[in-house]
Amino acid sequence: MNKIPINGIELAYENCGRGTPLVLIHGYPLDHSIWSPVVPLLENDFDIIMPDLRGFGESGAQGKSPTMTGMAEDMAALLDSLKIKKAVVVGHSMGGYVALAFARSFPERMLALGLVASQASADAPEKKAGRYQEAEHILAHGVVDVAADMSVKLTDNPTLQAELKVLMSRQSPQGLAGALQAMAERQDSMPLLSQMEYPVVLVHGLNDKLIPVERARQIQKTLKKGFLTEIEDVGHMPMMEKPQATAKALKTLK
């Protein structure tokens, strides 16, 4: 992977393809590798940039807790380093929260937005409290429990569950705990949606156990240029479960 110093950390990223700049931001508790199945389907149309968010994969982490705005600033600094002024920004789950924070902080840099198995609303109080409890558990006991628990929630595919469990087990406890706190404190982005003048593509599995498809339908109703692709027999990992359908939807943003 490539690594560059950004905002006090070393940020790792992969870069391939040619065409319209496309930033693919992974979700929790994962890393850039979740996008690998769609890369061959997109690289002839896009200049693909796949970062590991701070604290995940091969990227470093600061001592202080990250925020969604801070992660968005990391993405802007990465684009600066690559001399890219504007990009299509796509986020999966938590990566969608980062993408929305990027859209809020850097609207002039947005060509289009993609939200894959994500949502725009902030956490309810009980969900917020649960994230802090999970963060404490991870710091005390490591990532083994969350990897086992999350793998069966992300998809119903046993082979993919095993692959994701291994991927999650490699993540840093500090990175996961920081991200949980950042998600708990994120802003409600629903008011932001009506201000978006650029296209927004939503991709959502009908069997998503973590974020119900109704959230995506709610987002689409608020957008001026919103396009929703609902995929049957898919859970929270559309890019891995049905890469061709996911890539087809994202290609409309080139």
Secondary structure as UniProt FT lines:
FT   STRAND          2..6
FT   TURN            7..8
FT   STRAND          9..17
FT   STRAND          20..25
FT   TURN            28..29
FT   HELIX           32..35
FT   TURN            36..38
FT   HELIX           39..42
FT   TURN            43..45
FT   STRAND          46..51
FT   TURN            54..55
FT   TURN            57..58
FT   HELIX           68..81
FT   TURN            82..83
FT   STRAND          87..92
FT   HELIX           94..105
FT   HELIX           107..109
FT   STRAND          110..116
FT   HELIX           125..141
FT   HELIX           144..154
FT   HELIX           158..169
FT   HELIX           173..184
FT   HELIX           190..193
FT   TURN            194..195
FT   STRAND          200..205
FT   TURN            206..207
FT   HELIX           213..222
FT   STRAND          226..231
FT   TURN            232..233
FT   HELIX           238..241
FT   HELIX           243..251
FT   TURN            252..253
//
